[in-house]
């Protein structure tokens, strides 16, 4: 088990084009570190679940090489030991809770 993250991806082409998003999903699923890919509605077009043995940024670079990727937003998942969780720990500020990396193709 390595570093877990979710990639939120905007595509240059619209999902309404015949089969275009299916090809994109297949390309992403061919990357060994990507566990699953789903088409979503809203701000992003695709969400990919990643389990990278070392660094997520290396997988992000592979995704950014795809010509159809317009924007990539990375949400890194922080492991939590549910059995050892202490309910009285104060909550972190929003900036401390979410570590994100965002790339935009120009």
Helices and strands as residue ranges (DSSP letters): E 3-11, H 20-29, E 34-39, E 46-52, H 56-64, E 69-77, G 82-84, H 94-97, E 100-104
